[in-house]
Amino acid sequence: LFLKMFKPHLNEMGMDVTESIHLQNWPETDKTKIDSKLEEEMRFVRDLIESIRALKEEN
């Protein structure tokens, strides 16, 4: 499904495809796999990187 967005013509070649992936529903999120602590840590890292880039741009 993911590759279909980037190379649509390749993913259906040679495959027994009855319907285009473009007509499929997006997969449902498995809420049990969401790690809130990890998301918070990544938010911190993104904010830190953004701050560092802003400081570098000032100098």
N, CA, C and O atoms as a Maestro MAE file, in Angstrom:
{
 s_m_m2io_version
 :::
 2.0.0
}

f_m_ct {
 s_m_title
 :::
 protein
 m_atom[236] {
  # First column is atom index #
  i_m_mmod_type
  r_m_x_coord
  r_m_y_coord
  r_m_z_coord
  i_m_residue_number
  s_m_chain_name
  s_m_pdb_residue_name
  s_m_pdb_atom_name
  i_m_atomic_number
  :::
  1 25 0.834 -1.196 0.000 1 A "LEU " " N  " 7
  2 3 0.000 0.000 0.000 1 A "LEU " " CA " 6
  3 2 0.871 1.250 0.000 1 A "LEU " " C  " 6
  4 15 0.612 2.194 -0.746 1 A "LEU " " O  " 8
  5 25 1.905 1.255 0.838 2 A "PHE " " N  " 7
  6 3 2.745 2.448 0.961 2 A "PHE " " CA " 6
  7 2 3.457 2.769 -0.347 2 A "PHE " " C  " 6
  8 15 3.482 3.926 -0.766 2 A "PHE " " O  " 8
  9 25 4.028 1.774 -0.989 3 A "LEU " " N  " 7
  10 3 4.769 2.020 -2.228 3 A "LEU " " CA " 6
  11 2 3.867 2.489 -3.352 3 A "LEU " " C  " 6
  12 15 4.327 3.162 -4.275 3 A "LEU " " O  " 8
  13 25 2.618 2.152 -3.288 4 A "LYS " " N  " 7
  14 3 1.675 2.519 -4.340 4 A "LYS " " CA " 6
  15 2 1.614 4.025 -4.539 4 A "LYS " " C  " 6
  16 15 1.366 4.495 -5.649 4 A "LYS " " O  " 8
  17 25 1.836 4.778 -3.480 5 A "MET " " N  " 7
  18 3 1.782 6.233 -3.584 5 A "MET " " CA " 6
  19 2 2.938 6.770 -4.423 5 A "MET " " C  " 6
  20 15 2.812 7.821 -5.050 5 A "MET " " O  " 8
  21 25 4.062 6.055 -4.437 6 A "PHE " " N  " 7
  22 3 5.254 6.562 -5.095 6 A "PHE " " CA " 6
  23 2 5.512 5.952 -6.470 6 A "PHE " " C  " 6
  24 15 6.097 6.601 -7.337 6 A "PHE " " O  " 8
  25 25 5.087 4.730 -6.668 7 A "LYS " " N  " 7
  26 3 5.281 4.100 -7.972 7 A "LYS " " CA " 6
  27 2 4.066 3.233 -8.321 7 A "LYS " " C  " 6
  28 15 4.135 2.006 -8.268 7 A "LYS " " O  " 8
  29 25 2.977 3.871 -8.670 8 A "PRO " " N  " 7
  30 3 1.704 3.166 -8.869 8 A "PRO " " CA " 6
  31 2 1.731 2.134 -9.981 8 A "PRO " " C  " 6
  32 15 1.057 1.108 -9.884 8 A "PRO " " O  " 8
  33 25 2.489 2.382 -11.028 9 A "HIS " " N  " 7
  34 3 2.497 1.472 -12.165 9 A "HIS " " CA " 6
  35 2 3.259 0.187 -11.874 9 A "HIS " " C  " 6
  36 15 3.006 -0.822 -12.532 9 A "HIS " " O  " 8
  37 25 4.177 0.181 -10.921 10 A "LEU " " N  " 7
  38 3 4.984 -1.000 -10.649 10 A "LEU " " CA " 6
  39 2 4.315 -1.994 -9.712 10 A "LEU " " C  " 6
  40 15 4.510 -3.202 -9.851 10 A "LEU " " O  " 8
  41 25 3.547 -1.514 -8.781 11 A "ASN " " N  " 7
  42 3 3.003 -2.399 -7.758 11 A "ASN " " CA " 6
  43 2 1.948 -3.370 -8.269 11 A "ASN " " C  " 6
  44 15 1.731 -4.411 -7.648 11 A "ASN " " O  " 8
  45 25 1.294 -3.068 -9.367 12 A "GLU " " N  " 7
  46 3 0.262 -3.967 -9.868 12 A "GLU " " CA " 6
  47 2 0.767 -4.841 -11.009 12 A "GLU " " C  " 6
  48 15 0.071 -5.760 -11.440 12 A "GLU " " O  " 8
  49 25 1.968 -4.564 -11.499 13 A "MET " " N  " 7
  50 3 2.523 -5.356 -12.598 13 A "MET " " CA " 6
  51 2 2.838 -6.768 -12.107 13 A "MET " " C  " 6
  52 15 3.490 -6.941 -11.077 13 A "MET " " O  " 8
  53 25 2.383 -7.752 -12.830 14 A "GLY " " N  " 7
  54 3 2.684 -9.135 -12.509 14 A "GLY " " CA " 6
  55 2 1.965 -9.660 -11.279 14 A "GLY " " C  " 6
  56 15 2.264 -10.763 -10.821 14 A "GLY " " O  " 8
  57 25 1.048 -8.917 -10.745 15 A "MET " " N  " 7
  58 3 0.323 -9.358 -9.560 15 A "MET " " CA " 6
  59 2 -1.125 -9.649 -9.947 15 A "MET " " C  " 6
  60 15 -1.673 -9.036 -10.863 15 A "MET " " O  " 8
  61 25 -1.717 -10.569 -9.252 16 A "ASP " " N  " 7
  62 3 -3.120 -10.894 -9.487 16 A "ASP " " CA " 6
  63 2 -3.973 -9.873 -8.734 16 A "ASP " " C  " 6
  64 15 -4.440 -10.127 -7.623 16 A "ASP " " O  " 8
  65 25 -4.162 -8.724 -9.361 17 A "VAL " " N  " 7
  66 3 -4.880 -7.623 -8.722 17 A "VAL " " CA " 6
  67 2 -6.257 -7.503 -9.354 17 A "VAL " " C  " 6
  68 15 -6.385 -7.335 -10.567 17 A "VAL " " O  " 8
  69 25 -7.285 -7.590 -8.519 18 A "THR " " N  " 7
  70 3 -8.645 -7.497 -9.044 18 A "THR " " CA " 6
  71 2 -9.162 -6.068 -9.018 18 A "THR " " C  " 6
  72 15 -10.053 -5.712 -9.789 18 A "THR " " O  " 8
  73 25 -8.605 -5.250 -8.132 19 A "GLU " " N  " 7
  74 3 -9.060 -3.871 -8.008 19 A "GLU " " CA " 6
  75 2 -7.857 -2.998 -7.669 19 A "GLU " " C  " 6
  76 15 -6.987 -3.399 -6.896 19 A "GLU " " O  " 8
  77 25 -7.813 -1.821 -8.242 20 A "SER " " N  " 7
  78 3 -6.695 -0.916 -7.992 20 A "SER " " CA " 6
  79 2 -6.602 -0.562 -6.516 20 A "SER " " C  " 6
  80 15 -7.612 -0.399 -5.831 20 A "SER " " O  " 8
  81 25 -5.384 -0.447 -6.051 21 A "ILE " " N  " 7
  82 3 -5.168 -0.077 -4.649 21 A "ILE " " CA " 6
  83 2 -5.719 1.313 -4.352 21 A "ILE " " C  " 6
  84 15 -6.016 1.633 -3.202 21 A "ILE " " O  " 8
  85 25 -5.855 2.138 -5.388 22 A "HIS " " N  " 7
  86 3 -6.396 3.484 -5.204 22 A "HIS " " CA " 6
  87 2 -7.859 3.456 -4.767 22 A "HIS " " C  " 6
  88 15 -8.384 4.453 -4.271 22 A "HIS " " O  " 8
  89 25 -8.499 2.332 -4.950 23 A "LEU " " N  " 7
  90 3 -9.901 2.198 -4.557 23 A "LEU " " CA " 6
  91 2 -10.063 1.559 -3.182 23 A "LEU " " C  " 6
  92 15 -11.183 1.387 -2.702 23 A "LEU " " O  " 8
  93 25 -8.947 1.207 -2.548 24 A "GLN " " N  " 7
  94 3 -8.976 0.568 -1.238 24 A "GLN " " CA " 6
  95 2 -9.085 1.610 -0.131 24 A "GLN " " C  " 6
  96 15 -8.667 2.755 -0.301 24 A "GLN " " O  " 8
  97 25 -9.644 1.209 0.994 25 A "ASN " " N  " 7
  98 3 -9.698 2.074 2.172 25 A "ASN " " CA " 6
  99 2 -8.335 2.125 2.838 25 A "ASN " " C  " 6
  100 15 -7.563 1.169 2.766 25 A "ASN " " O  " 8
  101 25 -8.043 3.243 3.486 26 A "TRP " " N  " 7
  102 3 -6.795 3.364 4.235 26 A "TRP " " CA " 6
  103 2 -6.879 2.417 5.430 26 A "TRP " " C  " 6
  104 15 -7.944 2.290 6.035 26 A "TRP " " O  " 8
  105 25 -5.780 1.752 5.781 27 A "PRO " " N  " 7
  106 3 -5.828 0.801 6.909 27 A "PRO " " CA " 6
  107 2 -6.220 1.481 8.220 27 A "PRO " " C  " 6
  108 15 -5.893 2.645 8.452 27 A "PRO " " O  " 8
  109 25 -6.913 0.748 9.058 28 A "GLU " " N  " 7
  110 3 -7.312 1.256 10.369 28 A "GLU " " CA " 6
  111 2 -6.093 1.301 11.291 28 A "GLU " " C  " 6
  112 15 -5.192 0.469 11.186 28 A "GLU " " O  " 8
  113 25 -6.077 2.273 12.183 29 A "THR " " N  " 7
  114 3 -4.989 2.396 13.147 29 A "THR " " CA " 6
  115 2 -5.191 1.405 14.276 29 A "THR " " C  " 6
  116 15 -6.289 1.271 14.817 29 A "THR " " O  " 8
  117 25 -4.114 0.710 14.625 30 A "ASP " " N  " 7
  118 3 -4.145 -0.199 15.767 30 A "ASP " " CA " 6
  119 2 -3.742 0.603 16.998 30 A "ASP " " C  " 6
  120 15 -2.555 0.823 17.242 30 A "ASP " " O  " 8
  121 25 -4.721 1.035 17.764 31 A "LYS " " N  " 7
  122 3 -4.488 1.915 18.916 31 A "LYS " " CA " 6
  123 2 -3.580 1.274 19.969 31 A "LYS " " C  " 6
  124 15 -2.962 1.987 20.759 31 A "LYS " " O  " 8
  125 25 -3.489 -0.051 19.992 32 A "THR " " N  " 7
  126 3 -2.639 -0.720 20.984 32 A "THR " " CA " 6
  127 2 -1.155 -0.522 20.681 32 A "THR " " C  " 6
  128 15 -0.313 -0.743 21.551 32 A "THR " " O  " 8
  129 25 -0.833 -0.117 19.478 33 A "LYS " " N  " 7
  130 3 0.569 0.068 19.099 33 A "LYS " " CA " 6
  131 2 1.053 1.503 19.294 33 A "LYS " " C  " 6
  132 15 2.214 1.805 19.021 33 A "LYS " " O  " 8
  133 25 0.185 2.379 19.757 34 A "ILE " " N  " 7
  134 3 0.560 3.774 19.978 34 A "ILE " " CA " 6
  135 2 1.274 3.889 21.321 34 A "ILE " " C  " 6
  136 15 0.759 3.467 22.357 34 A "ILE " " O  " 8
  137 25 2.465 4.467 21.279 35 A "ASP " " N  " 7
  138 3 3.280 4.649 22.481 35 A "ASP " " CA " 6
  139 2 3.327 6.144 22.799 35 A "ASP " " C  " 6
  140 15 4.098 6.887 22.192 35 A "ASP " " O  " 8
  141 25 2.511 6.576 23.739 36 A "SER " " N  " 7
  142 3 2.408 8.001 24.073 36 A "SER " " CA " 6
  143 2 3.727 8.571 24.579 36 A "SER " " C  " 6
  144 15 4.070 9.711 24.266 36 A "SER " " O  " 8
  145 25 4.462 7.794 25.355 37 A "LYS " " N  " 7
  146 3 5.754 8.257 25.875 37 A "LYS " " CA " 6
  147 2 6.728 8.492 24.728 37 A "LYS " " C  " 6
  148 15 7.434 9.500 24.712 37 A "LYS " " O  " 8
  149 25 6.773 7.585 23.783 38 A "LEU " " N  " 7
  150 3 7.650 7.735 22.625 38 A "LEU " " CA " 6
  151 2 7.252 8.950 21.796 38 A "LEU " " C  " 6
  152 15 8.115 9.691 21.326 38 A "LEU " " O  " 8
  153 25 5.963 9.157 21.618 39 A "GLU " " N  " 7
  154 3 5.499 10.324 20.866 39 A "GLU " " CA " 6
  155 2 5.919 11.620 21.552 39 A "GLU " " C  " 6
  156 15 6.314 12.575 20.883 39 A "GLU " " O  " 8
  157 25 5.837 11.660 22.871 40 A "GLU " " N  " 7
  158 3 6.255 12.849 23.619 40 A "GLU " " CA " 6
  159 2 7.762 13.070 23.481 40 A "GLU " " C  " 6
  160 15 8.214 14.204 23.326 40 A "GLU " " O  " 8
  161 25 8.535 11.986 23.538 41 A "GLU " " N  " 7
  162 3 9.990 12.102 23.375 41 A "GLU " " CA " 6
  163 2 10.342 12.617 21.979 41 A "GLU " " C  " 6
  164 15 11.231 13.454 21.829 41 A "GLU " " O  " 8
  165 25 9.654 12.123 20.979 42 A "MET " " N  " 7
  166 3 9.923 12.567 19.606 42 A "MET " " CA " 6
  167 2 9.510 14.024 19.414 42 A "MET " " C  " 6
  168 15 10.176 14.762 18.687 42 A "MET " " O  " 8
  169 25 8.436 14.441 20.048 43 A "ARG " " N  " 7
  170 3 8.018 15.840 19.986 43 A "ARG " " CA " 6
  171 2 9.115 16.731 20.577 43 A "ARG " " C  " 6
  172 15 9.420 17.794 20.035 43 A "ARG " " O  " 8
  173 25 9.705 16.286 21.694 44 A "PHE " " N  " 7
  174 3 10.803 17.022 22.322 44 A "PHE " " CA " 6
  175 2 11.999 17.113 21.371 44 A "PHE " " C  " 6
  176 15 12.586 18.183 21.211 44 A "PHE " " O  " 8
  177 25 12.354 15.999 20.744 45 A "VAL " " N  " 7
  178 3 13.495 15.978 19.818 45 A "VAL " " CA " 6
  179 2 13.243 16.914 18.642 45 A "VAL " " C  " 6
  180 15 14.137 17.662 18.248 45 A "VAL " " O  " 8
  181 25 12.045 16.883 18.079 46 A "ARG " " N  " 7
  182 3 11.729 17.778 16.956 46 A "ARG " " CA " 6
  183 2 11.826 19.241 17.378 46 A "ARG " " C  " 6
  184 15 12.364 20.069 16.643 46 A "ARG " " O  " 8
  185 25 11.308 19.557 18.557 47 A "ASP " " N  " 7
  186 3 11.392 20.933 19.059 47 A "ASP " " CA " 6
  187 2 12.838 21.347 19.283 47 A "ASP " " C  " 6
  188 15 13.219 22.478 18.980 47 A "ASP " " O  " 8
  189 25 13.641 20.437 19.812 48 A "LEU " " N  " 7
  190 3 15.054 20.714 20.044 48 A "LEU " " CA " 6
  191 2 15.775 20.993 18.726 48 A "LEU " " C  " 6
  192 15 16.533 21.957 18.622 48 A "LEU " " O  " 8
  193 25 15.542 20.160 17.735 49 A "ILE " " N  " 7
  194 3 16.169 20.348 16.423 49 A "ILE " " CA " 6
  195 2 15.729 21.668 15.804 49 A "ILE " " C  " 6
  196 15 16.539 22.388 15.221 49 A "ILE " " O  " 8
  197 25 14.458 21.978 15.931 50 A "GLU " " N  " 7
  198 3 13.948 23.246 15.401 50 A "GLU " " CA " 6
  199 2 14.642 24.433 16.072 50 A "GLU " " C  " 6
  200 15 14.994 25.407 15.405 50 A "GLU " " O  " 8
  201 25 14.838 24.352 17.380 51 A "SER " " N  " 7
  202 3 15.523 25.425 18.110 51 A "SER " " CA " 6
  203 2 16.979 25.551 17.673 51 A "SER " " C  " 6
  204 15 17.478 26.661 17.492 51 A "SER " " O  " 8
  205 25 17.651 24.435 17.506 52 A "ILE " " N  " 7
  206 3 19.051 24.451 17.068 52 A "ILE " " CA " 6
  207 2 19.166 25.060 15.676 52 A "ILE " " C  " 6
  208 15 20.054 25.872 15.421 52 A "ILE " " O  " 8
  209 25 18.277 24.670 14.786 53 A "ARG " " N  " 7
  210 3 18.307 25.226 13.425 53 A "ARG " " CA " 6
  211 2 18.062 26.731 13.436 53 A "ARG " " C  " 6
  212 15 18.685 27.471 12.675 53 A "ARG " " O  " 8
  213 25 17.161 27.178 14.295 54 A "ALA " " N  " 7
  214 3 16.884 28.615 14.393 54 A "ALA " " CA " 6
  215 2 18.115 29.365 14.889 54 A "ALA " " C  " 6
  216 15 18.430 30.445 14.390 54 A "ALA " " O  " 8
  217 25 18.811 28.795 15.870 55 A "LEU " " N  " 7
  218 3 20.033 29.422 16.382 55 A "LEU " " CA " 6
  219 2 21.125 29.462 15.319 55 A "LEU " " C  " 6
  220 15 21.835 30.459 15.186 55 A "LEU " " O  " 8
  221 25 21.255 28.379 14.566 56 A "LYS " " N  " 7
  222 3 22.271 28.337 13.507 56 A "LYS " " CA " 6
  223 2 21.973 29.372 12.429 56 A "LYS " " C  " 6
  224 15 22.886 29.974 11.865 56 A "LYS " " O  " 8
  225 25 20.701 29.572 12.152 57 A "GLU " " N  " 7
  226 3 20.319 30.530 11.117 57 A "GLU " " CA " 6
  227 2 20.607 31.967 11.563 57 A "GLU " " C  " 6
  228 15 20.921 32.825 10.738 57 A "GLU " " O  " 8
  229 25 20.500 32.222 12.861 58 A "GLU " " N  " 7
  230 3 20.791 33.555 13.388 58 A "GLU " " CA " 6
  231 2 22.269 33.904 13.248 58 A "GLU " " C  " 6
  232 15 22.621 35.068 13.057 58 A "GLU " " O  " 8
  233 25 23.121 32.908 13.341 59 A "ASN " " N  " 7
  234 3 24.571 33.161 13.319 59 A "ASN " " CA " 6
  235 2 25.140 32.970 11.965 59 A "ASN " " C  " 6
  236 15 26.343 33.142 11.771 59 A "ASN " " O  " 8
  :::
 }
 m_bond[235] {
  # First column is bond index #
  i_m_from
  i_m_to
  i_m_order
  :::
  1 1 2 1
  2 2 3 1
  3 3 4 2
  4 3 5 1
  5 5 6 1
  6 6 7 1
  7 7 8 2
  8 7 9 1
  9 9 10 1
  10 10 11 1
  11 11 12 2
  12 11 13 1
  13 13 14 1
  14 14 15 1
  15 15 16 2
  16 15 17 1
  17 17 18 1
  18 18 19 1
  19 19 20 2
  20 19 21 1
  21 21 22 1
  22 22 23 1
  23 23 24 2
  24 23 25 1
  25 25 26 1
  26 26 27 1
  27 27 28 2
  28 27 29 1
  29 29 30 1
  30 30 31 1
  31 31 32 2
  32 31 33 1
  33 33 34 1
  34 34 35 1
  35 35 36 2
  36 35 37 1
  37 37 38 1
  38 38 39 1
  39 39 40 2
  40 39 41 1
  41 41 42 1
  42 42 43 1
  43 43 44 2
  44 43 45 1
  45 45 46 1
  46 46 47 1
  47 47 48 2
  48 47 49 1
  49 49 50 1
  50 50 51 1
  51 51 52 2
  52 51 53 1
  53 53 54 1
  54 54 55 1
  55 55 56 2
  56 55 57 1
  57 57 58 1
  58 58 59 1
  59 59 60 2
  60 59 61 1
  61 61 62 1
  62 62 63 1
  63 63 64 2
  64 63 65 1
  65 65 66 1
  66 66 67 1
  67 67 68 2
  68 67 69 1
  69 69 70 1
  70 70 71 1
  71 71 72 2
  72 71 73 1
  73 73 74 1
  74 74 75 1
  75 75 76 2
  76 75 77 1
  77 77 78 1
  78 78 79 1
  79 79 80 2
  80 79 81 1
  81 81 82 1
  82 82 83 1
  83 83 84 2
  84 83 85 1
  85 85 86 1
  86 86 87 1
  87 87 88 2
  88 87 89 1
  89 89 90 1
  90 90 91 1
  91 91 92 2
  92 91 93 1
  93 93 94 1
  94 94 95 1
  95 95 96 2
  96 95 97 1
  97 97 98 1
  98 98 99 1
  99 99 100 2
  100 99 101 1
  101 101 102 1
  102 102 103 1
  103 103 104 2
  104 103 105 1
  105 105 106 1
  106 106 107 1
  107 107 108 2
  108 107 109 1
  109 109 110 1
  110 110 111 1
  111 111 112 2
  112 111 113 1
  113 113 114 1
  114 114 115 1
  115 115 116 2
  116 115 117 1
  117 117 118 1
  118 118 119 1
  119 119 120 2
  120 119 121 1
  121 121 122 1
  122 122 123 1
  123 123 124 2
  124 123 125 1
  125 125 126 1
  126 126 127 1
  127 127 128 2
  128 127 129 1
  129 129 130 1
  130 130 131 1
  131 131 132 2
  132 131 133 1
  133 133 134 1
  134 134 135 1
  135 135 136 2
  136 135 137 1
  137 137 138 1
  138 138 139 1
  139 139 140 2
  140 139 141 1
  141 141 142 1
  142 142 143 1
  143 143 144 2
  144 143 145 1
  145 145 146 1
  146 146 147 1
  147 147 148 2
  148 147 149 1
  149 149 150 1
  150 150 151 1
  151 151 152 2
  152 151 153 1
  153 153 154 1
  154 154 155 1
  155 155 156 2
  156 155 157 1
  157 157 158 1
  158 158 159 1
  159 159 160 2
  160 159 161 1
  161 161 162 1
  162 162 163 1
  163 163 164 2
  164 163 165 1
  165 165 166 1
  166 166 167 1
  167 167 168 2
  168 167 169 1
  169 169 170 1
  170 170 171 1
  171 171 172 2
  172 171 173 1
  173 173 174 1
  174 174 175 1
  175 175 176 2
  176 175 177 1
  177 177 178 1
  178 178 179 1
  179 179 180 2
  180 179 181 1
  181 181 182 1
  182 182 183 1
  183 183 184 2
  184 183 185 1
  185 185 186 1
  186 186 187 1
  187 187 188 2
  188 187 189 1
  189 189 190 1
  190 190 191 1
  191 191 192 2
  192 191 193 1
  193 193 194 1
  194 194 195 1
  195 195 196 2
  196 195 197 1
  197 197 198 1
  198 198 199 1
  199 199 200 2
  200 199 201 1
  201 201 202 1
  202 202 203 1
  203 203 204 2
  204 203 205 1
  205 205 206 1
  206 206 207 1
  207 207 208 2
  208 207 209 1
  209 209 210 1
  210 210 211 1
  211 211 212 2
  212 211 213 1
  213 213 214 1
  214 214 215 1
  215 215 216 2
  216 215 217 1
  217 217 218 1
  218 218 219 1
  219 219 220 2
  220 219 221 1
  221 221 222 1
  222 222 223 1
  223 223 224 2
  224 223 225 1
  225 225 226 1
  226 226 227 1
  227 227 228 2
  228 227 229 1
  229 229 230 1
  230 230 231 1
  231 231 232 2
  232 231 233 1
  233 233 234 1
  234 234 235 1
  235 235 236 2
  :::
 }
}
